[in-house]
Amino acid sequence: MADTESNVEALTGEFKQLRNEFARIAQLLEQTARSAGAEAAQRAKAAGDRVWAETQSGADQVAEKIKEQPLASAGIAFAIGLLFGLIFGRR
């Protein structure tokens, strides 16, 4: 009977230790997932910033061309508007 009780106590101790180890592993997995999520968000933000900078640069170039050649720009805008009006106005 004493052997059985000591075996049960040993098993109980092993289960407690195993439970603590599983809790530690779960905590490490959670930390890893959060870190990976933060890293992915940081990369996405950097990519968005690059796209925004390129878009703004392109818009600045277009604005500069309009300032350099306002009549040609107005003529092109009128022609594009007329073309869209003809294409989409007949529906």
C-alpha positions in Angstrom: 0.0 0.0 0.0 2.9 2.4 0.8 4.3 1.7 -2.7 1.0 2.6 -4.3 0.7 5.8 -2.3 4.3 6.8 -3.1 3.7 6.0 -6.8 0.5 8.2 -6.8 2.4 11.0 -5.1 5.2 10.7 -7.7 2.7 10.7 -10.5 1.0 13.7 -9.1 4.3 15.6 -8.8 5.1 14.6 -12.4 1.7 15.8 -13.7 2.2 19.1 -11.8 5.6 19.6 -13.4 4.2 18.6 -16.8 1.4 21.1 -16.5 3.8 23.9 -15.6 6.0 23.0 -18.6 2.9 23.1 -20.9 2.0 26.5 -19.5 5.5 27.7 -20.1 5.4 26.4 -23.7 2.0 28.0 -24.3 3.4 31.3 -23.0 6.4 31.1 -25.3 4.1 30.3 -28.3 2.0 33.3 -27.4 5.0 35.6 -27.2 6.3 34.3 -30.5 3.0 34.8 -32.2 2.7 38.4 -30.9 6.2 39.2 -31.9 5.6 37.8 -35.4 2.4 39.8 -35.7 4.1 43.0 -34.6 6.9 42.3 -37.1 4.4 41.7 -40.0 2.5 44.9 -39.1 5.8 46.8 -39.1 6.7 45.5 -42.5 3.2 46.3 -43.9 3.5 49.8 -42.5 6.9 50.3 -44.1 5.5 49.0 -47.5 2.6 51.4 -47.2 4.9 54.3 -46.4 7.0 53.5 -49.5 3.9 53.3 -51.7 2.6 56.6 -50.3 5.9 58.3 -50.9 6.0 57.1 -54.5 2.4 58.2 -55.1 3.1 61.6 -53.6 6.2 61.9 -55.7 4.2 61.0 -58.9 1.5 63.5 -57.9 4.2 66.2 -57.4 5.7 65.4 -60.8 2.2 65.7 -62.5 1.6 69.0 -60.7 5.0 70.3 -61.9 4.2 69.4 -65.5 0.9 71.2 -65.2 2.7 74.3 -64.0 5.2 74.1 -66.8 2.6 73.5 -69.6 -0.8 74.7 -68.4 -2.4 75.0 -71.8 -1.3 71.6 -73.0 -2.4 70.1 -69.7 -5.9 71.7 -70.0 -6.2 70.5 -73.6 -5.3 66.9 -72.6 -7.7 67.0 -69.6 -10.5 68.3 -72.0 -9.8 65.6 -74.5 -9.8 62.8 -71.9 -13.1 64.2 -70.4 -14.6 64.4 -73.9 -13.5 60.8 -74.6 -15.0 59.5 -71.3 -18.2 61.4 -72.0 -18.6 59.8 -75.4 -17.8 56.3 -74.1 -19.9 56.4 -70.9 -22.5 58.9 -71.8 -24.3 56.7 -74.3 -25.3 54.0 -71.9 
